[in-house]
Amino acid sequence: MDYLLPVATGATAWPHPELEFHRYAATDVVHAAADAGDPRARKALASLEAPPGGDLWLLRPAPEQLDSIAG
């Protein structure tokens, strides 16, 4: 989060011009960190750029609702 949040919120520029980066691509990672209790991520949610088609985080199933891949 220390590296990603400033770029995801637009506070700093992406430092790797050779790699394409869209701010909205970090939305799910920031949401997951906020849900895991990271206060900086929770605060940053309001500053995120919405992905094309909108932010669908609230529509995703919770991890405990997913089928196990443990076999």
FIMILO-343282 format. One record per atom (N, C-alpha, C, CB): residue number from 1; residue in three letters; atom name; x, y, z negated. Coordinates in Angstrom, 1 decimal, padded with zeros to 4 digits. Glycine has a CB too. Layout:
<pts>
[NUM, ALA, CA, [X, Y, Z]]
...
</pts>
This chain:
<pts>
[1, MET, N, [000.8, -001.2, 000.0]]
[1, MET, CA, [000.0, 000.0, 000.0]]
[1, MET, C, [000.9, 001.3, 000.0]]
[1, MET, CB, [-000.9, 000.0, -001.2]]
[2, ASP, N, [002.0, 001.2, -000.7]]
[2, ASP, CA, [002.9, 002.4, -000.7]]
[2, ASP, C, [003.3, 002.8, 000.7]]
[2, ASP, CB, [004.1, 002.1, -001.5]]
[3, TYR, N, [003.5, 001.9, 001.6]]
[3, TYR, CA, [003.9, 002.2, 003.0]]
[3, TYR, C, [002.7, 002.5, 003.9]]
[3, TYR, CB, [004.7, 001.0, 003.5]]
[4, LEU, N, [001.6, 001.8, 003.7]]
[4, LEU, CA, [000.5, 001.9, 004.6]]
[4, LEU, C, [-000.5, 003.0, 004.3]]
[4, LEU, CB, [-000.3, 000.6, 004.6]]
[5, LEU, N, [-000.7, 003.3, 003.1]]
[5, LEU, CA, [-001.8, 004.3, 002.7]]
[5, LEU, C, [-001.5, 005.7, 003.3]]
[5, LEU, CB, [-001.9, 004.4, 001.3]]
[6, PRO, N, [-000.3, 006.2, 003.2]]
[6, PRO, CA, [-000.1, 007.6, 003.8]]
[6, PRO, C, [-000.4, 007.6, 005.3]]
[6, PRO, CB, [001.3, 008.0, 003.6]]
[7, VAL, N, [-000.1, 006.5, 006.0]]
[7, VAL, CA, [-000.3, 006.5, 007.5]]
[7, VAL, C, [-001.8, 006.3, 007.7]]
[7, VAL, CB, [000.5, 005.4, 008.1]]
[8, ALA, N, [-002.4, 005.4, 007.0]]
[8, ALA, CA, [-003.8, 005.0, 007.2]]
[8, ALA, C, [-004.7, 006.2, 006.9]]
[8, ALA, CB, [-004.3, 003.9, 006.3]]
[9, THR, N, [-004.4, 007.1, 006.0]]
[9, THR, CA, [-005.2, 008.2, 005.7]]
[9, THR, C, [-004.8, 009.5, 006.5]]
[9, THR, CB, [-005.0, 008.6, 004.2]]
[10, GLY, N, [-003.8, 009.4, 007.3]]
[10, GLY, CA, [-003.4, 010.5, 008.1]]
[10, GLY, C, [-002.5, 011.5, 007.4]]
[10, GLY, CB, [-004.6, 011.2, 008.6]]
[11, ALA, N, [-002.0, 011.2, 006.2]]
[11, ALA, CA, [-001.2, 012.1, 005.5]]
[11, ALA, C, [000.2, 012.2, 006.1]]
[11, ALA, CB, [-001.0, 011.6, 004.0]]
[12, THR, N, [000.7, 011.1, 006.7]]
[12, THR, CA, [002.0, 011.0, 007.4]]
[12, THR, C, [001.8, 010.4, 008.8]]
[12, THR, CB, [003.0, 010.3, 006.6]]
[13, ALA, N, [002.7, 010.6, 009.7]]
[13, ALA, CA, [002.7, 010.0, 011.0]]
[13, ALA, C, [003.2, 008.5, 010.9]]
[13, ALA, CB, [003.5, 010.8, 012.0]]
[14, TRP, N, [002.8, 007.7, 011.9]]
[14, TRP, CA, [003.4, 006.4, 012.0]]
[14, TRP, C, [004.8, 006.5, 012.4]]
[14, TRP, CB, [002.5, 005.5, 013.0]]
[15, PRO, N, [005.7, 005.9, 011.6]]
[15, PRO, CA, [007.2, 006.1, 011.8]]
[15, PRO, C, [007.8, 005.2, 012.9]]
[15, PRO, CB, [007.9, 005.9, 010.6]]
[16, HIS, N, [007.0, 004.4, 013.6]]
[16, HIS, CA, [007.5, 003.4, 014.5]]
[16, HIS, C, [006.8, 003.7, 015.9]]
[16, HIS, CB, [007.3, 002.0, 014.1]]
[17, PRO, N, [007.3, 004.6, 016.7]]
[17, PRO, CA, [006.7, 005.0, 017.9]]
[17, PRO, C, [006.7, 003.8, 018.9]]
[17, PRO, CB, [007.3, 006.2, 018.5]]
[18, GLU, N, [007.6, 002.9, 018.8]]
[18, GLU, CA, [007.7, 001.7, 019.7]]
[18, GLU, C, [006.5, 000.7, 019.4]]
[18, GLU, CB, [009.0, 001.0, 019.5]]
[19, LEU, N, [005.8, 000.9, 018.3]]
[19, LEU, CA, [004.7, 000.0, 018.0]]
[19, LEU, C, [003.4, 000.8, 017.9]]
[19, LEU, CB, [004.9, -000.7, 016.6]]
[20, GLU, N, [002.5, 000.4, 018.7]]
[20, GLU, CA, [001.2, 001.1, 018.7]]
[20, GLU, C, [000.5, 000.9, 017.4]]
[20, GLU, CB, [000.3, 000.7, 019.9]]
[21, PHE, N, [-000.1, 002.0, 016.8]]
[21, PHE, CA, [-000.8, 001.9, 015.6]]
[21, PHE, C, [-002.0, 002.8, 015.7]]
[21, PHE, CB, [000.1, 002.3, 014.4]]
[22, HIS, N, [-003.1, 002.2, 015.3]]
[22, HIS, CA, [-004.4, 003.0, 015.2]]
[22, HIS, C, [-004.7, 003.0, 013.7]]
[22, HIS, CB, [-005.6, 002.4, 016.0]]
[23, ARG, N, [-005.0, 004.2, 013.2]]
[23, ARG, CA, [-005.3, 004.4, 011.7]]
[23, ARG, C, [-006.4, 003.4, 011.3]]
[23, ARG, CB, [-005.7, 005.8, 011.4]]
[24, TYR, N, [-007.4, 003.3, 012.1]]
[24, TYR, CA, [-008.6, 002.4, 011.7]]
[24, TYR, C, [-008.2, 001.0, 011.6]]
[24, TYR, CB, [-009.7, 002.6, 012.7]]
[25, ALA, N, [-007.1, 000.5, 012.1]]
[25, ALA, CA, [-006.6, -000.8, 012.0]]
[25, ALA, C, [-006.3, -001.2, 010.6]]
[25, ALA, CB, [-005.4, -001.1, 012.9]]
[26, ALA, N, [-006.1, -000.3, 009.7]]
[26, ALA, CA, [-005.7, -000.6, 008.3]]
[26, ALA, C, [-007.0, -000.6, 007.4]]
[26, ALA, CB, [-004.8, 000.5, 007.8]]
[27, THR, N, [-008.1, -000.4, 008.0]]
[27, THR, CA, [-009.3, -000.3, 007.2]]
[27, THR, C, [-009.6, -001.5, 006.3]]
[27, THR, CB, [-010.5, 000.0, 008.0]]
[28, ASP, N, [-009.5, -002.7, 006.9]]
[28, ASP, CA, [-009.8, -003.9, 006.1]]
[28, ASP, C, [-008.8, -004.2, 005.0]]
[28, ASP, CB, [-009.8, -005.1, 007.1]]
[29, VAL, N, [-007.5, -003.9, 005.3]]
[29, VAL, CA, [-006.5, -004.0, 004.3]]
[29, VAL, C, [-006.7, -003.1, 003.1]]
[29, VAL, CB, [-005.1, -003.8, 005.0]]
[30, VAL, N, [-007.0, -001.9, 003.4]]
[30, VAL, CA, [-007.3, -000.9, 002.3]]
[30, VAL, C, [-008.5, -001.3, 001.5]]
[30, VAL, CB, [-007.4, 000.5, 002.9]]
[31, HIS, N, [-009.5, -001.7, 002.2]]
[31, HIS, CA, [-010.7, -002.2, 001.5]]
[31, HIS, C, [-010.4, -003.4, 000.6]]
[31, HIS, CB, [-011.8, -002.6, 002.5]]
[32, ALA, N, [-009.6, -004.3, 001.1]]
[32, ALA, CA, [-009.3, -005.5, 000.3]]
[32, ALA, C, [-008.4, -005.1, -000.9]]
[32, ALA, CB, [-008.5, -006.5, 001.2]]
[33, ALA, N, [-007.5, -004.2, -000.7]]
[33, ALA, CA, [-006.7, -003.7, -001.9]]
[33, ALA, C, [-007.6, -003.0, -002.9]]
[33, ALA, CB, [-005.6, -002.8, -001.4]]
[34, ALA, N, [-008.5, -002.2, -002.4]]
[34, ALA, CA, [-009.5, -001.5, -003.3]]
[34, ALA, C, [-010.3, -002.5, -004.1]]
[34, ALA, CB, [-010.4, -000.5, -002.6]]
[35, ASP, N, [-010.8, -003.5, -003.4]]
[35, ASP, CA, [-011.6, -004.6, -004.1]]
[35, ASP, C, [-010.8, -005.3, -005.1]]
[35, ASP, CB, [-012.2, -005.5, -003.0]]
[36, ALA, N, [-009.5, -005.5, -004.8]]
[36, ALA, CA, [-008.6, -006.2, -005.8]]
[36, ALA, C, [-008.2, -005.3, -006.9]]
[36, ALA, CB, [-007.3, -006.6, -005.0]]
[37, GLY, N, [-008.6, -004.0, -006.9]]
[37, GLY, CA, [-008.4, -003.2, -008.1]]
[37, GLY, C, [-007.3, -002.1, -007.9]]
[37, GLY, CB, [-008.0, -004.0, -009.2]]
[38, ASP, N, [-006.8, -001.9, -006.7]]
[38, ASP, CA, [-005.8, -000.9, -006.5]]
[38, ASP, C, [-006.5, 000.5, -006.5]]
[38, ASP, CB, [-005.0, -001.1, -005.2]]
[39, PRO, N, [-006.2, 001.3, -007.5]]
[39, PRO, CA, [-006.8, 002.6, -007.6]]
[39, PRO, C, [-006.5, 003.6, -006.5]]
[39, PRO, CB, [-006.5, 003.3, -008.9]]
[40, ARG, N, [-005.3, 003.5, -006.0]]
[40, ARG, CA, [-004.9, 004.4, -004.8]]
[40, ARG, C, [-005.7, 004.0, -003.6]]
[40, ARG, CB, [-003.4, 004.3, -004.6]]
[41, ALA, N, [-005.9, 002.7, -003.4]]
[41, ALA, CA, [-006.6, 002.3, -002.2]]
[41, ALA, C, [-008.1, 002.7, -002.4]]
[41, ALA, CB, [-006.5, 000.7, -002.0]]
[42, ARG, N, [-008.6, 002.5, -003.6]]
[42, ARG, CA, [-010.0, 002.9, -003.8]]
[42, ARG, C, [-010.2, 004.4, -003.5]]
[42, ARG, CB, [-010.4, 002.6, -005.3]]
[43, LYS, N, [-009.3, 005.2, -003.9]]
[43, LYS, CA, [-009.4, 006.7, -003.7]]
[43, LYS, C, [-009.2, 007.0, -002.2]]
[43, LYS, CB, [-008.3, 007.4, -004.5]]
[44, ALA, N, [-008.4, 006.2, -001.5]]
[44, ALA, CA, [-008.1, 006.5, -000.1]]
[44, ALA, C, [-009.3, 006.1, 000.8]]
[44, ALA, CB, [-006.9, 005.7, 000.4]]
[45, LEU, N, [-010.2, 005.3, 000.4]]
[45, LEU, CA, [-011.3, 004.8, 001.2]]
[45, LEU, C, [-012.1, 006.0, 001.9]]
[45, LEU, CB, [-012.3, 004.0, 000.4]]
[46, ALA, N, [-012.2, 007.1, 001.2]]
[46, ALA, CA, [-013.0, 008.2, 001.8]]
[46, ALA, C, [-012.2, 008.9, 002.9]]
[46, ALA, CB, [-013.3, 009.2, 000.7]]
[47, SER, N, [-010.9, 008.7, 003.0]]
[47, SER, CA, [-010.0, 009.3, 004.0]]
[47, SER, C, [-009.7, 008.5, 005.2]]
[47, SER, CB, [-008.7, 009.7, 003.3]]
[48, LEU, N, [-010.3, 007.3, 005.2]]
[48, LEU, CA, [-010.0, 006.4, 006.4]]
[48, LEU, C, [-010.7, 006.8, 007.6]]
[48, LEU, CB, [-010.3, 004.9, 006.0]]
[49, GLU, N, [-010.1, 006.5, 008.7]]
[49, GLU, CA, [-010.8, 006.7, 010.0]]
[49, GLU, C, [-011.7, 005.5, 010.3]]
[49, GLU, CB, [-009.7, 006.9, 011.2]]
[50, ALA, N, [-012.9, 005.8, 010.7]]
[50, ALA, CA, [-013.8, 004.7, 010.9]]
[50, ALA, C, [-013.4, 003.9, 012.2]]
[50, ALA, CB, [-015.3, 005.2, 011.1]]
[51, PRO, N, [-013.4, 002.6, 012.1]]
[51, PRO, CA, [-013.1, 001.8, 013.3]]
[51, PRO, C, [-014.2, 002.0, 014.4]]
[51, PRO, CB, [-013.0, 000.3, 012.9]]
[52, PRO, N, [-013.9, 001.7, 015.6]]
[52, PRO, CA, [-014.9, 001.7, 016.7]]
[52, PRO, C, [-016.0, 000.8, 016.3]]
[52, PRO, CB, [-014.3, 001.4, 018.1]]
[53, GLY, N, [-017.3, 001.2, 016.4]]
[53, GLY, CA, [-018.4, 000.4, 016.0]]
[53, GLY, C, [-018.7, 000.5, 014.5]]
[53, GLY, CB, [-018.1, -001.0, 016.3]]
[54, GLY, N, [-018.0, 001.3, 013.8]]
[54, GLY, CA, [-018.3, 001.5, 012.4]]
[54, GLY, C, [-017.5, 000.6, 011.4]]
[54, GLY, CB, [-019.7, 001.3, 012.1]]
[55, ASP, N, [-017.5, 000.9, 010.2]]
[55, ASP, CA, [-016.9, 000.2, 009.1]]
[55, ASP, C, [-017.8, -001.0, 008.7]]
[55, ASP, CB, [-016.5, 001.1, 007.9]]
[56, LEU, N, [-017.4, -002.2, 009.0]]
[56, LEU, CA, [-018.2, -003.4, 008.7]]
[56, LEU, C, [-017.9, -004.1, 007.4]]
[56, LEU, CB, [-018.2, -004.3, 009.9]]
[57, TRP, N, [-017.0, -003.5, 006.6]]
[57, TRP, CA, [-016.5, -004.2, 005.4]]
[57, TRP, C, [-017.6, -004.7, 004.5]]
[57, TRP, CB, [-015.6, -003.3, 004.6]]
[58, LEU, N, [-018.7, -003.9, 004.3]]
[58, LEU, CA, [-019.7, -004.3, 003.4]]
[58, LEU, C, [-020.6, -005.5, 004.0]]
[58, LEU, CB, [-020.6, -003.2, 003.1]]
[59, LEU, N, [-020.5, -005.7, 005.3]]
[59, LEU, CA, [-021.2, -006.8, 005.9]]
[59, LEU, C, [-020.4, -008.1, 005.9]]
[59, LEU, CB, [-021.6, -006.4, 007.3]]
[60, ARG, N, [-019.2, -008.1, 005.6]]
[60, ARG, CA, [-018.4, -009.3, 005.6]]
[60, ARG, C, [-018.7, -010.2, 004.4]]
[60, ARG, CB, [-016.8, -009.0, 005.6]]
[61, PRO, N, [-018.6, -011.5, 004.6]]
[61, PRO, CA, [-018.9, -012.4, 003.4]]
[61, PRO, C, [-017.8, -012.3, 002.4]]
[61, PRO, CB, [-019.1, -013.9, 003.9]]
[62, ALA, N, [-018.1, -012.5, 001.1]]
[62, ALA, CA, [-017.1, -012.5, 000.1]]
[62, ALA, C, [-016.3, -013.7, 000.2]]
[62, ALA, CB, [-017.8, -012.4, -001.3]]
[63, PRO, N, [-015.0, -013.7, -000.2]]
[63, PRO, CA, [-014.2, -014.9, -000.1]]
[63, PRO, C, [-014.8, -016.2, -000.6]]
[63, PRO, CB, [-012.8, -014.7, -000.8]]
[64, GLU, N, [-015.5, -016.1, -001.7]]
[64, GLU, CA, [-016.1, -017.3, -002.3]]
[64, GLU, C, [-017.3, -017.8, -001.5]]
[64, GLU, CB, [-016.6, -017.0, -003.7]]
[65, GLN, N, [-017.7, -017.0, -000.5]]
[65, GLN, CA, [-018.8, -017.5, 000.4]]
[65, GLN, C, [-018.3, -018.2, 001.6]]
[65, GLN, CB, [-019.7, -016.4, 000.8]]
[66, LEU, N, [-017.0, -018.2, 001.8]]
[66, LEU, CA, [-016.4, -018.8, 003.0]]
[66, LEU, C, [-016.1, -020.3, 002.8]]
[66, LEU, CB, [-015.1, -018.1, 003.4]]
[67, ASP, N, [-016.1, -021.0, 003.8]]
[67, ASP, CA, [-015.8, -022.5, 003.7]]
[67, ASP, C, [-014.4, -022.6, 003.4]]
[67, ASP, CB, [-016.2, -023.2, 005.0]]
[68, SER, N, [-014.1, -023.6, 002.6]]
[68, SER, CA, [-012.7, -023.9, 002.2]]
[68, SER, C, [-012.0, -024.5, 003.4]]
[68, SER, CB, [-012.7, -024.9, 001.0]]
[69, ILE, N, [-010.7, -024.1, 003.5]]
[69, ILE, CA, [-009.9, -024.7, 004.5]]
[69, ILE, C, [-008.9, -025.7, 003.9]]
[69, ILE, CB, [-009.1, -023.6, 005.3]]
[70, ALA, N, [-009.1, -026.0, 002.6]]
[70, ALA, CA, [-008.2, -026.9, 001.9]]
[70, ALA, C, [-008.3, -028.3, 002.3]]
[70, ALA, CB, [-008.4, -026.7, 000.4]]
[71, GLY, N, [-009.3, -028.7, 003.1]]
[71, GLY, CA, [-009.4, -030.1, 003.6]]
[71, GLY, C, [-010.0, -031.0, 002.7]]
[71, GLY, CB, [-008.2, -030.5, 004.0]]
</pts>
